[in-house]
């Protein structure tokens, strides 16, 4: 039985390990919140990341250059995979 988002898919959802490897290959070593929003296909908005950072719930390993906040690839991917809702 299939439902929701995966209806009609011929393969099961990507495994965590595969997702992590794909993201590590696709993301640059350091990137901004806006870039994170684009690279995740809009799953996370830049404003959402800013709010999570403000509350201490965002990815660790942030870097600041002037007014820009950037994330290190490995810490961001670990944080993102850890937030996945496994159903």
C-alpha positions as CSV (number, residue, x, y, z in Angstrom):
1,X,0.0,0.0,0.0
2,X,1.4,3.4,-0.9
3,X,0.3,6.8,0.2
4,X,1.0,10.5,0.1
5,X,4.2,11.7,-1.4
6,X,5.6,8.3,-2.5
7,X,2.4,7.3,-4.4
8,X,3.3,5.9,-7.7
9,X,7.1,5.7,-7.1
10,X,8.8,2.6,-8.4
11,X,11.5,2.6,-5.8
12,X,11.5,3.2,-2.0
13,X,12.6,6.5,-0.6
14,X,16.3,7.2,-0.5
15,X,18.0,5.6,2.5
16,X,19.7,7.9,5.0
17,X,23.1,6.8,4.1
18,X,22.5,7.4,0.4
19,X,20.9,10.8,1.1
20,X,23.9,11.8,3.3
21,X,26.4,10.8,0.6
22,X,24.4,12.6,-2.1
23,X,24.3,15.8,-0.1
24,X,28.0,15.7,0.8
25,X,28.8,15.3,-2.9
26,X,26.4,18.1,-4.0
27,X,27.1,20.8,-1.4
28,X,30.1,23.1,-1.4
29,X,32.4,23.0,1.7
30,X,30.8,26.3,3.1
31,X,27.6,27.9,2.0
32,X,25.1,30.6,3.1
33,X,21.6,30.2,4.4
34,X,20.2,31.3,1.1
35,X,22.3,28.8,-0.7
36,X,21.1,26.1,1.7
37,X,17.5,26.9,0.9
38,X,18.2,26.5,-2.8
39,X,20.3,23.4,-2.5
40,X,17.7,21.6,-0.4
41,X,15.0,22.3,-3.0
42,X,13.3,24.7,-0.7
43,X,12.9,22.2,2.2
44,X,14.3,24.8,4.5
45,X,13.9,28.6,4.0
46,X,16.8,30.9,4.9
47,X,14.5,32.6,7.4
48,X,13.7,29.2,9.1
49,X,17.4,28.5,9.4
50,X,17.9,32.0,10.9
51,X,15.2,31.3,13.5
52,X,16.5,27.9,14.4
53,X,20.0,29.3,14.8
54,X,18.7,32.1,17.1
55,X,17.0,29.4,19.3
56,X,20.2,27.3,19.3
57,X,18.5,24.5,17.3
58,X,20.2,25.1,14.0
59,X,23.3,23.3,12.6
60,X,26.5,23.6,14.6
61,X,29.6,24.8,12.9
62,X,28.4,28.1,11.6
63,X,30.8,30.7,10.2
64,X,30.2,34.4,10.1
65,X,31.8,36.7,7.6
66,X,30.4,40.2,8.0
67,X,26.7,40.0,8.1
68,X,26.5,36.6,6.4
69,X,26.1,33.3,8.2
70,X,27.4,30.2,6.5
71,X,27.4,26.5,7.4
72,X,30.1,23.9,7.1
73,X,28.9,21.1,4.8
74,X,29.5,18.1,7.2
75,X,27.8,19.7,10.2
76,X,24.9,20.8,8.1
77,X,24.3,17.4,6.5
78,X,24.5,15.6,9.9
79,X,22.0,18.1,11.3
80,X,19.6,17.8,8.4
81,X,19.7,14.0,8.3
82,X,19.1,14.0,12.1
83,X,16.0,16.1,11.6
84,X,14.4,13.8,9.1
85,X,10.9,12.5,10.0
86,X,11.2,8.7,9.4
87,X,7.7,7.3,8.7
